[in-house]
Structures are given as C-alpha cells and as structure tokens.
Amino acid sequence: MAKNELDLEAEQFLDRVSANVVKARKSKGFSQLQLATEMGYKSASYLGRIEIRSEGQHFHLVQLYKIAKILDISIEELVH
C-alpha cells in the first residue's frame, strides 16, 4: 500500500470518528458545550473544531475514552 493511500485512509478514519462522536453526542442529547464541560474544557469551541476536523485536528485516545464514558457507550461505537 502506497504511503499516500495509507494517509488518505487514515484521514478518512479520523473523519469517520468525528462523525461518530457527533452522532453519539446528539443521540444522547448532549450539546457541544455540555460534552466539552464534562470533559474538562471551559468552552465548546475546542470540541467543535475537532468535530469538524478544522485544520486537521482530531480526537485523541484519552478524549475518546472520556467521551465514551460520559455518553455511556463503547469506544468501539466511536471508532467503527
């Protein structure tokens, strides 16, 4: 597999994870601000930028762990 193809697949994976976080957050009735606050952030702007993958930002494992715990779902639901 060529490096560029692998990079593209990785970007698509990160896009899918962000979409899954948004879907899970909304299905559990959380606003960006509510989830961000539960995660320890003071505003929703950082979480919002990650959700839309602004400037290539993406969720990290600890963030996904916290999101799964807060939303009472499995991490697999976020990364699948």
C-alpha positions as CSV (number, residue, x, y, z in Angstrom):
1,M,0.0,0.0,0.0
2,A,1.4,3.4,-1.0
3,K,2.1,5.9,1.7
4,N,-0.3,8.5,0.1
5,E,-3.1,5.8,0.0
6,L,-2.4,5.0,3.7
7,D,-2.5,8.7,4.6
8,L,-5.8,9.1,2.8
9,E,-7.3,6.1,4.6
10,A,-6.1,7.5,7.9
11,E,-7.8,10.8,7.2
12,Q,-11.0,9.0,6.3
13,F,-10.8,7.1,9.5
14,L,-10.4,10.3,11.5
15,D,-13.3,11.9,9.6
16,R,-15.5,8.8,10.5
17,V,-14.5,9.0,14.1
18,S,-15.5,12.7,14.3
19,A,-18.8,11.9,12.6
20,N,-19.5,9.1,15.0
21,V,-18.7,11.4,18.0
22,V,-21.2,14.0,16.7
23,K,-23.8,11.3,16.1
24,A,-23.4,9.8,19.5
25,R,-23.4,13.2,21.2
26,K,-26.6,14.2,19.6
27,S,-28.3,10.9,20.1
28,K,-27.6,11.2,23.8
29,G,-28.9,14.8,23.9
30,F,-25.6,16.5,24.7
31,S,-24.7,19.9,23.3
32,Q,-21.1,20.6,22.4
33,L,-20.9,22.8,25.5
34,Q,-22.3,20.1,27.8
35,L,-19.9,17.4,26.5
36,A,-16.9,19.8,26.5
37,T,-17.7,20.8,30.1
38,E,-17.9,17.2,31.2
39,M,-14.6,16.5,29.5
40,G,-13.0,19.4,31.5
41,Y,-12.9,22.1,28.8
42,K,-14.2,25.6,29.6
43,S,-15.9,26.2,26.2
44,A,-17.3,24.2,23.3
45,S,-15.0,25.8,20.7
46,Y,-12.2,23.3,21.0
47,L,-14.6,20.4,20.8
48,G,-16.4,22.0,17.9
49,R,-13.1,22.4,15.9
50,I,-12.3,18.8,16.4
51,E,-15.7,17.6,15.4
52,I,-15.4,19.4,12.0
53,R,-11.7,18.5,11.8
54,S,-10.7,22.1,11.4
55,E,-7.0,22.4,10.4
56,G,-6.6,18.6,10.6
57,Q,-7.5,18.4,14.3
58,H,-8.7,15.1,15.5
59,F,-9.7,13.2,18.7
60,H,-7.0,11.5,20.8
61,L,-7.4,8.3,22.6
62,V,-7.9,9.9,26.0
63,Q,-10.6,12.2,24.6
64,L,-12.4,9.2,23.0
65,Y,-12.2,7.3,26.3
66,K,-13.8,10.3,28.2
67,I,-16.4,10.7,25.5
68,A,-17.4,7.0,25.7
69,K,-17.6,7.1,29.5
70,I,-19.6,10.4,29.5
71,L,-22.0,9.2,26.9
72,D,-22.2,5.7,28.4
73,I,-21.2,4.0,25.1
74,S,-18.3,1.8,24.0
75,I,-15.2,3.2,22.3
76,E,-15.9,0.8,19.5
77,E,-19.0,2.8,18.7
78,L,-16.9,5.8,18.1
79,V,-14.1,4.2,16.0
80,H,-16.1,1.7,14.0
